[in-house]
Amino acid sequence: MDLDHLSIGKRVRRCRRRRKLTQEKLSELCGVSEQHISNIERGKSIPSTEMVMRLAIALDTTPDEFLVGTVRRGGEDRWKGVAELLRGMDEKRLALAESFLTWLREQEL
């Protein structure tokens, strides 16, 4: 499954605007530069797994909204818990987690 980074960026922008947040405020909530948020919204930067989770927490949604355009209801606490686990990881562990999540998504369960 290939992700359309421009569509992801548009969904992030739409969600941010719906929450009446500026790029500056969203960047503060996510702990990144305003330019990084701008690049994601314009499809110029590919958001990492951790960044998608940070955006979801900051915008009070789930990653589904950005990645596939739908929102998963229920279990928000689980998403936030996973995001918090990812937030505390160093680069090596985060890369391993991203690889595992990519593999897991491709499995038929």
N, C-alpha and C positions, 0 to 999 in steps of 0.2 A: 504494500500500500504506500503510494507516494503522497506526501503531504504538500499541499499548495500553500507555500509560505505567504503569498500575497493575500489569499483568502483568510489565513490565520490572522494576519495583521489587521485586516478589515474587521474581523470579528472582535479582536481586542479593542480596536478603536470604538466600534459600536457599543461594546459593553462599558468602556470607560466613559463615553459620552452619556450613556443611559444613567450612569451613576453620578453624572455631573462632576467628574474629576478632570483636572488638567493633566497634561503629560507630566508636568513638574510634580504635582502631588502624587501621581501614580509612581513616578520614579522614586520618590521619597519612601513610599510604602513598600516598594520592592527592593530598595537598597541598591539601585543602579542609577546611571546617569539619565538625564532627560533625553539625550541624544540616542541612547540605547532603546528607549521606549519608542521614540520616533522611527528609528530604523526597523524595529519589529513591526510597527503599524504600517510602514510602507513596504514591507516584505523584503527589506534590504538585509536584515539580520535574521538568522534562524534561531528561534528561542530554544535554549536547552530544556531538558526535562525539569530541572530545578526552576528555571525561569517561568515555565508554563505553570508550575505549581505556585510560585510566588504571585504571579498574575491572578491565578484563580482565587487565592486567599485574599489578596488586596481588593479584588472586584467582587468578592462574595459569590463565587460561582464554582463550577467544576471545570476541569480541563476540557471536557467534552465540548463545551461551548466554543472554545477556540479551535480545537482540532477537527471536529466534525460538524459543528454548527448546532448541536443539540445540548440540552442540559439534563444531567442525571439528577433526579430529585431523590432525596433520602440518602442517608449515609454521608452527609456532608462532614460529619465529625471524623469519619474514617479518612476522607480525602485530606482534611486538615492535619490529621495525625501523620499521614504518610508524608505530607509536605514538610512537617516539622522534622521528621526523621531525615529527610533529604537535606534540609537546610544545614544540619549540623555535620554533614560529611565533608571530608577533604576531597580534593580533586580525583584522587585514585579510586576512592570508594564510590564517589558519585558516578564516575565513568563505568564502573562495574554495575552499579544499580541501573543505569541507563541501558546498558547492554542486556541485562536480565529482563527489564521491563519490555524492551523491544522484542526479545525472544518470546516472552510470555504472551504478548499481544498477538503474535503470529500463531500460537498454538490453538488447536481446536480442542476445547474441553467438553 
